[in-house]
């Protein structure tokens, strides 16, 4: 006769599978902006904010808001489930892991909130919109969107750095431990590019390929989420 299955082990494996699935699907949904390659958006991907695809005056804004919300919700649920599992299994409750999954959860929640706080117009493509934004004559959702976007990227950076450190320090999640450091460096460089370009644009000195930098930034986040999902799945299949 075979050895009876351990209910705790089965529950642990199913929980890991759910985390991997939610995070992986969320990461895939977070790349929906690449549809601009085949859809007519009227925006220059080199110059425009990714968020402008979901602006209220965009004909396809509803589509991109829906994909943002879906991505955020899936990642939020995956991160929250991972945190719950850390509470239930004390041996896995280590500081870098807790901080990393908390960052992932924050990223998901703030990304979902972004979808409900869209820009009303396109500041990089419409000089009148940019002037109204500078003068504070745009809806309050512009400021709220800036806050939620900042929280989303802060959560992403915390998750990327902390879980990559956790994978290497605790010898877990082998693919993440191997490839994560390179993605950390690339993500930090893309973030520096994006923040510098935003500062220059806000000061009236042009966009400095703001859109390209931000698209690289969000693509690397999605790529890292995919790597994280694969790492979680592989670890609990071996």
Order of alpha helices (4+ residues) and beta strands (2+ residues): alpha-alpha-alpha-alpha-alpha-alpha-alpha
